[in-house]
Amino acid sequence: MKKAITQYLVGVAMLLFAIYQIYRQDYWEFSLYITAGMAFIVMGLIKNKALPVGYSRLLNSVSWILIIMAGLLFLFLIQTES
């Protein structure tokens, strides 16, 4: 149970940091943190089996898409910062 709560807390922390990035008007960082936060939350839903089994395949695909997008955004931000 503690691992499940940790997964959601990390996701919510990233979502809150994404809101802070909107406040700073840094939209690229916002997109990175919102994507990573949603990936953590979706992975938490998969691990906890919070939704019916029929959704597990869809959630798995969504989580992989979010993880890949977050990785690409991270690499893009590293490249543009230097």
PDB file of N, CA, C and O in Angstrom:
ATOM      1  N   MET A   1       0.824  -1.200   0.000  1.00  0.00           N
ATOM      2  CA  MET A   1       0.000   0.000   0.000  1.00  0.00           C
ATOM      3  C   MET A   1       0.861   1.255   0.000  1.00  0.00           C
ATOM      4  O   MET A   1       0.514   2.250  -0.635  1.00  0.00           O
ATOM      5  N   LYS A   2       1.983   1.209   0.711  1.00  0.00           N
ATOM      6  CA  LYS A   2       2.836   2.387   0.798  1.00  0.00           C
ATOM      7  C   LYS A   2       3.453   2.731  -0.556  1.00  0.00           C
ATOM      8  O   LYS A   2       3.606   3.908  -0.882  1.00  0.00           O
ATOM      9  N   LYS A   3       3.810   1.712  -1.353  1.00  0.00           N
ATOM     10  CA  LYS A   3       4.368   1.952  -2.680  1.00  0.00           C
ATOM     11  C   LYS A   3       3.347   2.626  -3.579  1.00  0.00           C
ATOM     12  O   LYS A   3       3.693   3.498  -4.376  1.00  0.00           O
ATOM     13  N   ALA A   4       2.100   2.226  -3.455  1.00  0.00           N
ATOM     14  CA  ALA A   4       1.044   2.809  -4.280  1.00  0.00           C
ATOM     15  C   ALA A   4       0.854   4.283  -3.956  1.00  0.00           C
ATOM     16  O   ALA A   4       0.692   5.104  -4.858  1.00  0.00           O
ATOM     17  N   ILE A   5       0.875   4.612  -2.697  1.00  0.00           N
ATOM     18  CA  ILE A   5       0.704   6.009  -2.293  1.00  0.00           C
ATOM     19  C   ILE A   5       1.891   6.838  -2.763  1.00  0.00           C
ATOM     20  O   ILE A   5       1.720   7.982  -3.183  1.00  0.00           O
ATOM     21  N   THR A   6       3.091   6.274  -2.696  1.00  0.00           N
ATOM     22  CA  THR A   6       4.280   6.988  -3.149  1.00  0.00           C
ATOM     23  C   THR A   6       4.185   7.313  -4.634  1.00  0.00           C
ATOM     24  O   THR A   6       4.546   8.413  -5.052  1.00  0.00           O
ATOM     25  N   GLN A   7       3.707   6.372  -5.425  1.00  0.00           N
ATOM     26  CA  GLN A   7       3.556   6.590  -6.871  1.00  0.00           C
ATOM     27  C   GLN A   7       2.617   7.762  -7.140  1.00  0.00           C
ATOM     28  O   GLN A   7       2.908   8.613  -7.980  1.00  0.00           O
ATOM     29  N   TYR A   8       1.509   7.806  -6.440  1.00  0.00           N
ATOM     30  CA  TYR A   8       0.555   8.902  -6.629  1.00  0.00           C
ATOM     31  C   TYR A   8       1.107  10.229  -6.102  1.00  0.00           C
ATOM     32  O   TYR A   8       0.881  11.276  -6.709  1.00  0.00           O
ATOM     33  N   LEU A   9       1.824  10.193  -4.984  1.00  0.00           N
ATOM     34  CA  LEU A   9       2.384  11.425  -4.424  1.00  0.00           C
ATOM     35  C   LEU A   9       3.418  12.051  -5.356  1.00  0.00           C
ATOM     36  O   LEU A   9       3.456  13.272  -5.514  1.00  0.00           O
ATOM     37  N   VAL A  10       4.253  11.224  -5.970  1.00  0.00           N
ATOM     38  CA  VAL A  10       5.233  11.744  -6.927  1.00  0.00           C
ATOM     39  C   VAL A  10       4.513  12.349  -8.124  1.00  0.00           C
ATOM     40  O   VAL A  10       4.898  13.413  -8.608  1.00  0.00           O
ATOM     41  N   GLY A  11       3.474  11.679  -8.601  1.00  0.00           N
ATOM     42  CA  GLY A  11       2.702  12.210  -9.719  1.00  0.00           C
ATOM     43  C   GLY A  11       2.037  13.532  -9.390  1.00  0.00           C
ATOM     44  O   GLY A  11       2.060  14.460 -10.199  1.00  0.00           O
ATOM     45  N   VAL A  12       1.447  13.624  -8.213  1.00  0.00           N
ATOM     46  CA  VAL A  12       0.785  14.868  -7.804  1.00  0.00           C
ATOM     47  C   VAL A  12       1.812  15.978  -7.593  1.00  0.00           C
ATOM     48  O   VAL A  12       1.552  17.133  -7.931  1.00  0.00           O
ATOM     49  N   ALA A  13       2.980  15.638  -7.037  1.00  0.00           N
ATOM     50  CA  ALA A  13       4.027  16.648  -6.854  1.00  0.00           C
ATOM     51  C   ALA A  13       4.480  17.204  -8.198  1.00  0.00           C
ATOM     52  O   ALA A  13       4.714  18.405  -8.332  1.00  0.00           O
ATOM     53  N   MET A  14       4.603  16.336  -9.184  1.00  0.00           N
ATOM     54  CA  MET A  14       4.990  16.809 -10.517  1.00  0.00           C
ATOM     55  C   MET A  14       3.898  17.671 -11.138  1.00  0.00           C
ATOM     56  O   MET A  14       4.192  18.660 -11.809  1.00  0.00           O
ATOM     57  N   LEU A  15       2.646  17.302 -10.917  1.00  0.00           N
ATOM     58  CA  LEU A  15       1.548  18.119 -11.443  1.00  0.00           C
ATOM     59  C   LEU A  15       1.528  19.496 -10.781  1.00  0.00           C
ATOM     60  O   LEU A  15       1.281  20.501 -11.448  1.00  0.00           O
ATOM     61  N   LEU A  16       1.785  19.545  -9.484  1.00  0.00           N
ATOM     62  CA  LEU A  16       1.839  20.837  -8.791  1.00  0.00           C
ATOM     63  C   LEU A  16       3.014  21.682  -9.282  1.00  0.00           C
ATOM     64  O   LEU A  16       2.895  22.898  -9.424  1.00  0.00           O
ATOM     65  N   PHE A  17       4.140  21.033  -9.538  1.00  0.00           N
ATOM     66  CA  PHE A  17       5.282  21.768 -10.073  1.00  0.00           C
ATOM     67  C   PHE A  17       4.992  22.249 -11.492  1.00  0.00           C
ATOM     68  O   PHE A  17       5.484  23.301 -11.903  1.00  0.00           O
ATOM     69  N   ALA A  18       4.198  21.488 -12.243  1.00  0.00           N
ATOM     70  CA  ALA A  18       3.797  21.924 -13.584  1.00  0.00           C
ATOM     71  C   ALA A  18       2.940  23.182 -13.498  1.00  0.00           C
ATOM     72  O   ALA A  18       3.077  24.086 -14.322  1.00  0.00           O
ATOM     73  N   ILE A  19       2.068  23.239 -12.513  1.00  0.00           N
ATOM     74  CA  ILE A  19       1.245  24.443 -12.324  1.00  0.00           C
ATOM     75  C   ILE A  19       2.136  25.636 -11.989  1.00  0.00           C
ATOM     76  O   ILE A  19       1.887  26.749 -12.451  1.00  0.00           O
ATOM     77  N   TYR A  20       3.163  25.406 -11.192  1.00  0.00           N
ATOM     78  CA  TYR A  20       4.114  26.479 -10.881  1.00  0.00           C
ATOM     79  C   TYR A  20       4.838  26.953 -12.150  1.00  0.00           C
ATOM     80  O   TYR A  20       5.098  28.145 -12.312  1.00  0.00           O
ATOM     81  N   GLN A  21       5.155  26.023 -13.032  1.00  0.00           N
ATOM     82  CA  GLN A  21       5.827  26.399 -14.280  1.00  0.00           C
ATOM     83  C   GLN A  21       4.914  27.228 -15.179  1.00  0.00           C
ATOM     84  O   GLN A  21       5.391  28.103 -15.902  1.00  0.00           O
ATOM     85  N   ILE A  22       3.625  26.969 -15.143  1.00  0.00           N
ATOM     86  CA  ILE A  22       2.670  27.811 -15.881  1.00  0.00           C
ATOM     87  C   ILE A  22       2.684  29.213 -15.296  1.00  0.00           C
ATOM     88  O   ILE A  22       2.640  30.197 -16.036  1.00  0.00           O
ATOM     89  N   TYR A  23       2.745  29.310 -13.978  1.00  0.00           N
ATOM     90  CA  TYR A  23       2.795  30.613 -13.314  1.00  0.00           C
ATOM     91  C   TYR A  23       4.038  31.391 -13.744  1.00  0.00           C
ATOM     92  O   TYR A  23       3.985  32.608 -13.919  1.00  0.00           O
ATOM     93  N   ARG A  24       5.160  30.682 -13.913  1.00  0.00           N
ATOM     94  CA  ARG A  24       6.402  31.314 -14.372  1.00  0.00           C
ATOM     95  C   ARG A  24       6.415  31.539 -15.877  1.00  0.00           C
ATOM     96  O   ARG A  24       7.350  32.150 -16.397  1.00  0.00           O
ATOM     97  N   GLN A  25       5.416  31.068 -16.576  1.00  0.00           N
ATOM     98  CA  GLN A  25       5.266  31.145 -18.030  1.00  0.00           C
ATOM     99  C   GLN A  25       6.398  30.415 -18.755  1.00  0.00           C
ATOM    100  O   GLN A  25       6.899  30.881 -19.779  1.00  0.00           O
ATOM    101  N   ASP A  26       6.784  29.279 -18.215  1.00  0.00           N
ATOM    102  CA  ASP A  26       7.772  28.407 -18.848  1.00  0.00           C
ATOM    103  C   ASP A  26       7.016  27.188 -19.376  1.00  0.00           C
ATOM    104  O   ASP A  26       6.901  26.171 -18.693  1.00  0.00           O
ATOM    105  N   TYR A  27       6.511  27.305 -20.586  1.00  0.00           N
ATOM    106  CA  TYR A  27       5.581  26.313 -21.113  1.00  0.00           C
ATOM    107  C   TYR A  27       6.257  24.994 -21.480  1.00  0.00           C
ATOM    108  O   TYR A  27       5.618  23.944 -21.417  1.00  0.00           O
ATOM    109  N   TRP A  28       7.527  25.024 -21.859  1.00  0.00           N
ATOM    110  CA  TRP A  28       8.219  23.775 -22.162  1.00  0.00           C
ATOM    111  C   TRP A  28       8.417  22.949 -20.897  1.00  0.00           C
ATOM    112  O   TRP A  28       8.203  21.737 -20.901  1.00  0.00           O
ATOM    113  N   GLU A  29       8.822  23.599 -19.827  1.00  0.00           N
ATOM    114  CA  GLU A  29       8.974  22.880 -18.554  1.00  0.00           C
ATOM    115  C   GLU A  29       7.612  22.378 -18.064  1.00  0.00           C
ATOM    116  O   GLU A  29       7.518  21.286 -17.505  1.00  0.00           O
ATOM    117  N   PHE A  30       6.568  23.169 -18.273  1.00  0.00           N
ATOM    118  CA  PHE A  30       5.221  22.736 -17.910  1.00  0.00           C
ATOM    119  C   PHE A  30       4.870  21.441 -18.626  1.00  0.00           C
ATOM    120  O   PHE A  30       4.362  20.503 -18.011  1.00  0.00           O
ATOM    121  N   SER A  31       5.142  21.389 -19.933  1.00  0.00           N
ATOM    122  CA  SER A  31       4.791  20.187 -20.692  1.00  0.00           C
ATOM    123  C   SER A  31       5.583  18.976 -20.208  1.00  0.00           C
ATOM    124  O   SER A  31       5.064  17.860 -20.192  1.00  0.00           O
ATOM    125  N   LEU A  32       6.830  19.192 -19.817  1.00  0.00           N
ATOM    126  CA  LEU A  32       7.632  18.086 -19.295  1.00  0.00           C
ATOM    127  C   LEU A  32       7.050  17.557 -17.991  1.00  0.00           C
ATOM    128  O   LEU A  32       6.861  16.350 -17.840  1.00  0.00           O
ATOM    129  N   TYR A  33       6.766  18.446 -17.053  1.00  0.00           N
ATOM    130  CA  TYR A  33       6.293  18.005 -15.739  1.00  0.00           C
ATOM    131  C   TYR A  33       4.870  17.456 -15.786  1.00  0.00           C
ATOM    132  O   TYR A  33       4.545  16.530 -15.042  1.00  0.00           O
ATOM    133  N   ILE A  34       4.024  18.005 -16.640  1.00  0.00           N
ATOM    134  CA  ILE A  34       2.657  17.475 -16.730  1.00  0.00           C
ATOM    135  C   ILE A  34       2.677  16.073 -17.346  1.00  0.00           C
ATOM    136  O   ILE A  34       1.916  15.199 -16.931  1.00  0.00           O
ATOM    137  N   THR A  35       3.551  15.863 -18.337  1.00  0.00           N
ATOM    138  CA  THR A  35       3.654  14.549 -18.970  1.00  0.00           C
ATOM    139  C   THR A  35       4.226  13.519 -17.999  1.00  0.00           C
ATOM    140  O   THR A  35       3.712  12.405 -17.897  1.00  0.00           O
ATOM    141  N   ALA A  36       5.277  13.885 -17.294  1.00  0.00           N
ATOM    142  CA  ALA A  36       5.881  12.950 -16.337  1.00  0.00           C
ATOM    143  C   ALA A  36       4.926  12.658 -15.178  1.00  0.00           C
ATOM    144  O   ALA A  36       4.831  11.516 -14.729  1.00  0.00           O
ATOM    145  N   GLY A  37       4.225  13.673 -14.697  1.00  0.00           N
ATOM    146  CA  GLY A  37       3.272  13.466 -13.609  1.00  0.00           C
ATOM    147  C   GLY A  37       2.134  12.544 -14.007  1.00  0.00           C
ATOM    148  O   GLY A  37       1.732  11.668 -13.240  1.00  0.00           O
ATOM    149  N   MET A  38       1.620  12.745 -15.206  1.00  0.00           N
ATOM    150  CA  MET A  38       0.545  11.867 -15.682  1.00  0.00           C
ATOM    151  C   MET A  38       1.051  10.441 -15.879  1.00  0.00           C
ATOM    152  O   MET A  38       0.316   9.485 -15.631  1.00  0.00           O
ATOM    153  N   ALA A  39       2.303  10.289 -16.325  1.00  0.00           N
ATOM    154  CA  ALA A  39       2.868   8.948 -16.481  1.00  0.00           C
ATOM    155  C   ALA A  39       2.945   8.231 -15.133  1.00  0.00           C
ATOM    156  O   ALA A  39       2.626   7.045 -15.044  1.00  0.00           O
ATOM    157  N   PHE A  40       3.364   8.941 -14.088  1.00  0.00           N
ATOM    158  CA  PHE A  40       3.420   8.331 -12.754  1.00  0.00           C
ATOM    159  C   PHE A  40       2.025   7.929 -12.280  1.00  0.00           C
ATOM    160  O   PHE A  40       1.854   6.849 -11.714  1.00  0.00           O
ATOM    161  N   ILE A  41       1.044   8.770 -12.501  1.00  0.00           N
ATOM    162  CA  ILE A  41      -0.315   8.464 -12.042  1.00  0.00           C
ATOM    163  C   ILE A  41      -0.898   7.284 -12.809  1.00  0.00           C
ATOM    164  O   ILE A  41      -1.537   6.414 -12.217  1.00  0.00           O
ATOM    165  N   VAL A  42      -0.685   7.247 -14.122  1.00  0.00           N
ATOM    166  CA  VAL A  42      -1.199   6.127 -14.920  1.00  0.00           C
ATOM    167  C   VAL A  42      -0.507   4.830 -14.512  1.00  0.00           C
ATOM    168  O   VAL A  42      -1.155   3.786 -14.428  1.00  0.00           O
ATOM    169  N   MET A  43       0.799   4.882 -14.257  1.00  0.00           N
ATOM    170  CA  MET A  43       1.494   3.672 -13.799  1.00  0.00           C
ATOM    171  C   MET A  43       0.964   3.218 -12.438  1.00  0.00           C
ATOM    172  O   MET A  43       0.886   2.019 -12.171  1.00  0.00           O
ATOM    173  N   GLY A  44       0.604   4.163 -11.587  1.00  0.00           N
ATOM    174  CA  GLY A  44      -0.003   3.809 -10.307  1.00  0.00           C
ATOM    175  C   GLY A  44      -1.343   3.121 -10.487  1.00  0.00           C
ATOM    176  O   GLY A  44      -1.658   2.165  -9.778  1.00  0.00           O
ATOM    177  N   LEU A  45      -2.134   3.607 -11.436  1.00  0.00           N
ATOM    178  CA  LEU A  45      -3.421   2.973 -11.713  1.00  0.00           C
ATOM    179  C   LEU A  45      -3.239   1.549 -12.232  1.00  0.00           C
ATOM    180  O   LEU A  45      -4.016   0.655 -11.896  1.00  0.00           O
ATOM    181  N   ILE A  46      -2.210   1.345 -13.050  1.00  0.00           N
ATOM    182  CA  ILE A  46      -1.954   0.004 -13.578  1.00  0.00           C
ATOM    183  C   ILE A  46      -1.518  -0.935 -12.456  1.00  0.00           C
ATOM    184  O   ILE A  46      -2.021  -2.054 -12.354  1.00  0.00           O
ATOM    185  N   LYS A  47      -0.588  -0.488 -11.616  1.00  0.00           N
ATOM    186  CA  LYS A  47      -0.066  -1.354 -10.555  1.00  0.00           C
ATOM    187  C   LYS A  47      -1.122  -1.694  -9.511  1.00  0.00           C
ATOM    188  O   LYS A  47      -1.126  -2.801  -8.973  1.00  0.00           O
ATOM    189  N   ASN A  48      -2.017  -0.755  -9.218  1.00  0.00           N
ATOM    190  CA  ASN A  48      -3.038  -0.988  -8.196  1.00  0.00           C
ATOM    191  C   ASN A  48      -4.262  -1.710  -8.720  1.00  0.00           C
ATOM    192  O   ASN A  48      -5.136  -2.112  -7.951  1.00  0.00           O
ATOM    193  N   LYS A  49      -4.322  -1.873 -10.030  1.00  0.00           N
ATOM    194  CA  LYS A  49      -5.502  -2.470 -10.662  1.00  0.00           C
ATOM    195  C   LYS A  49      -6.762  -1.728 -10.215  1.00  0.00           C
ATOM    196  O   LYS A  49      -7.764  -2.336  -9.839  1.00  0.00           O
ATOM    197  N   ALA A  50      -6.681  -0.398 -10.267  1.00  0.00           N
ATOM    198  CA  ALA A  50      -7.774   0.460  -9.814  1.00  0.00           C
ATOM    199  C   ALA A  50      -8.942   0.470 -10.794  1.00  0.00           C
ATOM    200  O   ALA A  50     -10.077   0.749 -10.410  1.00  0.00           O
ATOM    201  N   LEU A  51      -8.665   0.167 -12.047  1.00  0.00           N
ATOM    202  CA  LEU A  51      -9.710   0.150 -13.066  1.00  0.00           C
ATOM    203  C   LEU A  51      -9.951  -1.283 -13.521  1.00  0.00           C
ATOM    204  O   LEU A  51      -9.130  -2.158 -13.247  1.00  0.00           O
ATOM    205  N   PRO A  52     -11.061  -1.543 -14.212  1.00  0.00           N
ATOM    206  CA  PRO A  52     -11.323  -2.907 -14.688  1.00  0.00           C
ATOM    207  C   PRO A  52     -10.203  -3.424 -15.596  1.00  0.00           C
ATOM    208  O   PRO A  52      -9.456  -2.647 -16.192  1.00  0.00           O
ATOM    209  N   VAL A  53     -10.107  -4.744 -15.686  1.00  0.00           N
ATOM    210  CA  VAL A  53      -9.030  -5.395 -16.433  1.00  0.00           C
ATOM    211  C   VAL A  53      -9.047  -4.997 -17.908  1.00  0.00           C
ATOM    212  O   VAL A  53      -7.994  -4.957 -18.544  1.00  0.00           O
ATOM    213  N   GLY A  54     -10.203  -4.708 -18.453  1.00  0.00           N
ATOM    214  CA  GLY A  54     -10.304  -4.327 -19.854  1.00  0.00           C
ATOM    215  C   GLY A  54      -9.539  -3.062 -20.198  1.00  0.00           C
ATOM    216  O   GLY A  54      -9.159  -2.856 -21.351  1.00  0.00           O
ATOM    217  N   TYR A  55      -9.313  -2.225 -19.217  1.00  0.00           N
ATOM    218  CA  TYR A  55      -8.597  -0.973 -19.455  1.00  0.00           C
ATOM    219  C   TYR A  55      -7.084  -1.109 -19.308  1.00  0.00           C
ATOM    220  O   TYR A  55      -6.349  -0.171 -19.615  1.00  0.00           O
ATOM    221  N   SER A  56      -6.614  -2.251 -18.847  1.00  0.00           N
ATOM    222  CA  SER A  56      -5.182  -2.380 -18.558  1.00  0.00           C
ATOM    223  C   SER A  56      -4.338  -2.254 -19.820  1.00  0.00           C
ATOM    224  O   SER A  56      -3.263  -1.654 -19.783  1.00  0.00           O
ATOM    225  N   ARG A  57      -4.797  -2.801 -20.919  1.00  0.00           N
ATOM    226  CA  ARG A  57      -4.032  -2.704 -22.166  1.00  0.00           C
ATOM    227  C   ARG A  57      -3.985  -1.261 -22.661  1.00  0.00           C
ATOM    228  O   ARG A  57      -2.941  -0.788 -23.112  1.00  0.00           O
ATOM    229  N   LEU A  58      -5.108  -0.569 -22.577  1.00  0.00           N
ATOM    230  CA  LEU A  58      -5.154   0.833 -22.983  1.00  0.00           C
ATOM    231  C   LEU A  58      -4.260   1.684 -22.081  1.00  0.00           C
ATOM    232  O   LEU A  58      -3.503   2.524 -22.567  1.00  0.00           O
ATOM    233  N   LEU A  59      -4.349   1.466 -20.766  1.00  0.00           N
ATOM    234  CA  LEU A  59      -3.518   2.228 -19.834  1.00  0.00           C
ATOM    235  C   LEU A  59      -2.034   1.940 -20.034  1.00  0.00           C
ATOM    236  O   LEU A  59      -1.200   2.832 -19.876  1.00  0.00           O
ATOM    237  N   ASN A  60      -1.705   0.708 -20.378  1.00  0.00           N
ATOM    238  CA  ASN A  60      -0.316   0.365 -20.653  1.00  0.00           C
ATOM    239  C   ASN A  60       0.206   1.147 -21.848  1.00  0.00           C
ATOM    240  O   ASN A  60       1.317   1.676 -21.812  1.00  0.00           O
ATOM    241  N   SER A  61      -0.590   1.220 -22.901  1.00  0.00           N
ATOM    242  CA  SER A  61      -0.194   1.989 -24.088  1.00  0.00           C
ATOM    243  C   SER A  61      -0.062   3.471 -23.762  1.00  0.00           C
ATOM    244  O   SER A  61       0.889   4.126 -24.187  1.00  0.00           O
ATOM    245  N   VAL A  62      -1.016   3.992 -23.011  1.00  0.00           N
ATOM    246  CA  VAL A  62      -0.980   5.410 -22.635  1.00  0.00           C
ATOM    247  C   VAL A  62       0.250   5.705 -21.786  1.00  0.00           C
ATOM    248  O   VAL A  62       0.901   6.733 -21.972  1.00  0.00           O
ATOM    249  N   SER A  63       0.570   4.812 -20.859  1.00  0.00           N
ATOM    250  CA  SER A  63       1.736   5.054 -20.001  1.00  0.00           C
ATOM    251  C   SER A  63       3.029   5.049 -20.809  1.00  0.00           C
ATOM    252  O   SER A  63       3.909   5.875 -20.565  1.00  0.00           O
ATOM    253  N   TRP A  64       3.158   4.133 -21.767  1.00  0.00           N
ATOM    254  CA  TRP A  64       4.360   4.118 -22.595  1.00  0.00           C
ATOM    255  C   TRP A  64       4.462   5.371 -23.456  1.00  0.00           C
ATOM    256  O   TRP A  64       5.553   5.915 -23.628  1.00  0.00           O
ATOM    257  N   ILE A  65       3.357   5.825 -23.989  1.00  0.00           N
ATOM    258  CA  ILE A  65       3.366   7.057 -24.789  1.00  0.00           C
ATOM    259  C   ILE A  65       3.791   8.239 -23.923  1.00  0.00           C
ATOM    260  O   ILE A  65       4.603   9.059 -24.350  1.00  0.00           O
ATOM    261  N   LEU A  66       3.249   8.332 -22.712  1.00  0.00           N
ATOM    262  CA  LEU A  66       3.611   9.427 -21.811  1.00  0.00           C
ATOM    263  C   LEU A  66       5.082   9.370 -21.400  1.00  0.00           C
ATOM    264  O   LEU A  66       5.747  10.403 -21.324  1.00  0.00           O
ATOM    265  N   ILE A  67       5.584   8.179 -21.137  1.00  0.00           N
ATOM    266  CA  ILE A  67       6.992   8.031 -20.748  1.00  0.00           C
ATOM    267  C   ILE A  67       7.911   8.432 -21.894  1.00  0.00           C
ATOM    268  O   ILE A  67       8.898   9.136 -21.679  1.00  0.00           O
ATOM    269  N   ILE A  68       7.598   7.993 -23.105  1.00  0.00           N
ATOM    270  CA  ILE A  68       8.416   8.351 -24.269  1.00  0.00           C
ATOM    271  C   ILE A  68       8.357   9.851 -24.523  1.00  0.00           C
ATOM    272  O   ILE A  68       9.378  10.474 -24.811  1.00  0.00           O
ATOM    273  N   MET A  69       7.166  10.433 -24.418  1.00  0.00           N
ATOM    274  CA  MET A  69       7.042  11.881 -24.610  1.00  0.00           C
ATOM    275  C   MET A  69       7.842  12.649 -23.562  1.00  0.00           C
ATOM    276  O   MET A  69       8.505  13.634 -23.891  1.00  0.00           O
ATOM    277  N   ALA A  70       7.789  12.215 -22.314  1.00  0.00           N
ATOM    278  CA  ALA A  70       8.547  12.890 -21.254  1.00  0.00           C
ATOM    279  C   ALA A  70      10.046  12.781 -21.516  1.00  0.00           C
ATOM    280  O   ALA A  70      10.786  13.743 -21.309  1.00  0.00           O
ATOM    281  N   GLY A  71      10.486  11.629 -21.963  1.00  0.00           N
ATOM    282  CA  GLY A  71      11.907  11.461 -22.284  1.00  0.00           C
ATOM    283  C   GLY A  71      12.354  12.357 -23.423  1.00  0.00           C
ATOM    284  O   GLY A  71      13.418  12.972 -23.356  1.00  0.00           O
ATOM    285  N   LEU A  72      11.540  12.432 -24.469  1.00  0.00           N
ATOM    286  CA  LEU A  72      11.882  13.296 -25.602  1.00  0.00           C
ATOM    287  C   LEU A  72      11.862  14.770 -25.209  1.00  0.00           C
ATOM    288  O   LEU A  72      12.729  15.537 -25.628  1.00  0.00           O
ATOM    289  N   LEU A  73      10.886  15.165 -24.415  1.00  0.00           N
ATOM    290  CA  LEU A  73      10.846  16.551 -23.936  1.00  0.00           C
ATOM    291  C   LEU A  73      12.055  16.870 -23.068  1.00  0.00           C
ATOM    292  O   LEU A  73      12.618  17.960 -23.158  1.00  0.00           O
ATOM    293  N   PHE A  74      12.451  15.927 -22.234  1.00  0.00           N
ATOM    294  CA  PHE A  74      13.621  16.130 -21.381  1.00  0.00           C
ATOM    295  C   PHE A  74      14.877  16.325 -22.222  1.00  0.00           C
ATOM    296  O   PHE A  74      15.665  17.235 -21.963  1.00  0.00           O
ATOM    297  N   LEU A  75      15.066  15.470 -23.231  1.00  0.00           N
ATOM    298  CA  LEU A  75      16.231  15.613 -24.101  1.00  0.00           C
ATOM    299  C   LEU A  75      16.190  16.928 -24.872  1.00  0.00           C
ATOM    300  O   LEU A  75      17.222  17.574 -25.054  1.00  0.00           O
ATOM    301  N   PHE A  76      15.011  17.325 -25.322  1.00  0.00           N
ATOM    302  CA  PHE A  76      14.867  18.597 -26.027  1.00  0.00           C
ATOM    303  C   PHE A  76      15.230  19.767 -25.124  1.00  0.00           C
ATOM    304  O   PHE A  76      15.932  20.685 -25.547  1.00  0.00           O
ATOM    305  N   LEU A  77      14.758  19.738 -23.890  1.00  0.00           N
ATOM    306  CA  LEU A  77      15.052  20.828 -22.960  1.00  0.00           C
ATOM    307  C   LEU A  77      16.529  20.886 -22.593  1.00  0.00           C
ATOM    308  O   LEU A  77      17.081  21.974 -22.429  1.00  0.00           O
ATOM    309  N   ILE A  78      17.168  19.744 -22.463  1.00  0.00           N
ATOM    310  CA  ILE A  78      18.606  19.739 -22.187  1.00  0.00           C
ATOM    311  C   ILE A  78      19.363  20.369 -23.353  1.00  0.00           C
ATOM    312  O   ILE A  78      20.297  21.145 -23.153  1.00  0.00           O
ATOM    313  N   GLN A  79      18.952  20.028 -24.563  1.00  0.00           N
ATOM    314  CA  GLN A  79      19.640  20.537 -25.746  1.00  0.00           C
ATOM    315  C   GLN A  79      19.432  22.042 -25.912  1.00  0.00           C
ATOM    316  O   GLN A  79      20.363  22.750 -26.295  1.00  0.00           O
ATOM    317  N   THR A  80      18.244  22.537 -25.635  1.00  0.00           N
ATOM    318  CA  THR A  80      17.974  23.956 -25.846  1.00  0.00           C
ATOM    319  C   THR A  80      18.508  24.833 -24.720  1.00  0.00           C
ATOM    320  O   THR A  80      18.712  26.029 -24.928  1.00  0.00           O
ATOM    321  N   GLU A  81      18.740  24.276 -23.535  1.00  0.00           N
ATOM    322  CA  GLU A  81      19.253  25.069 -22.419  1.00  0.00           C
ATOM    323  C   GLU A  81      20.725  25.416 -22.590  1.00  0.00           C
ATOM    324  O   GLU A  81      21.182  26.447 -22.097  1.00  0.00           O
ATOM    325  N   SER A  82      21.465  24.567 -23.282  1.00  0.00           N
ATOM    326  CA  SER A  82      22.908  24.828 -23.405  1.00  0.00           C
ATOM    327  C   SER A  82      23.253  25.683 -24.594  1.00  0.00           C
ATOM    328  O   SER A  82      24.425  25.982 -24.821  1.00  0.00           O
TER     329      SER A  82
END
